[in-house]
Amino acid sequence: MKVSLKPLAWVLIGITSVMLLTMATATVIAYFLAQKREQIEAKIDSGVANVLEGLTLAVRTDGIRYDPYEDILTFRVKPENIDMSRAKLEFYRGENRVRSYLAAVQAYSQKSFAVSVQGILSGLYRLKLTDIPNATGFYIERYEIPERLPILKVTLSSEPVAATVGDSYPYPISVENLGVVPAKNIEMSIYARNQQLQFTDPPFSIVAENDKSVLTIPHIPPKSKLTITLQLLAHGHEPQLYFDTYIVDRNLAHPDQKFKNSGRVIGSITPKAVEAR
């Protein structure tokens, strides 16, 4: 009895066809998924690039100002969540815009930063933040670093004066330089009603005319206070003794003393007693 193999062959052919079709379908699906994955990754990369580009356009300084007491620039940045741990400030000067200085940025307060400009010449600069991860700062055009000047503050003694006509008595005052550069050859005007300035300790040059004198202080270092003892001669009766002093060059005076003097009543002078004959 002969058995026909044709049905079995057809079954095998059918199984093989199904397997091949399944493999082809899987290949197509895998290819499709791979294409989709590449498209998704490209979109993600594009989105990251757009974010970084946005940061580059957004980072800028705000409220920049010079502090003459510390010789620093202070400012804020926007947006506030930028990593400034390695940031620096570039200083460009001149028409060729060649970088002249590079200064490290330091945290100054909770929301502000500072840059020391010690050693940087006064003048106009173009400023730019740099070394900020994934971001670039805007330029600040024509920012001026001003000329450094002494900042002089005069303080009078709090001890009241009680003198007699004909007496010579000491009266201490102090001159403090709050600036970052030394004060040189500073002229001080001193007015003491019905009194005459005789000399000072330490000794300074004095030009005196009646109740008014001008003394010249040769040098006060930055961040230093100089105490001066004025030796005054009381030559007239003054129930309320008025004393006044100020820095002749008002540009060097402390802001509180630029437009007003330090004058006030510091005591009294009594008449000289008449001897009985």
Number of C-alpha atoms within 10 A of each C-alpha: 3 4 5 8 8 9 9 10 11 11 11 12 12 12 12 12 12 12 12 12 12 12 12 12 12 12 12 12 12 12 12 12 12 12 12 12 12 12 12 12 12 12 12 12 12 12 12 12 13 12 14 16 14 13 19 17 13 16 19 20 21 13 9 16 14 19 14 19 17 14 20 17 17 22 19 19 20 13 11 12 8 15 12 18 13 12 18 18 19 18 23 21 16 12 6 7 11 11 14 14 16 18 17 17 20 17 14 13 11 7 11 17 19 22 20 18 20 11 8 14 14 12 13 16 22 19 22 19 25 19 16 17 15 14 20 19 22 16 15 16 12 13 15 13 19 13 9 15 19 25 24 29 21 21 15 17 12 9 10 12 17 13 20 20 18 16 13 17 17 17 17 16 16 16 21 21 26 23 23 19 18 17 22 13 11 18 17 19 18 22 22 22 19 20 26 23 26 15 17 18 12 11 13 14 13 18 12 16 11 12 15 18 18 22 20 16 20 12 12 20 17 19 17 15 16 16 14 18 18 20 18 19 21 25 19 17 19 19 13 15 22 17 19 17 21 24 23 15 12 15 15 19 21 19 13 10 17 17 10 10 13 15 15 13 14 19 16 17 22 17 15 14 8 6 5 4 3
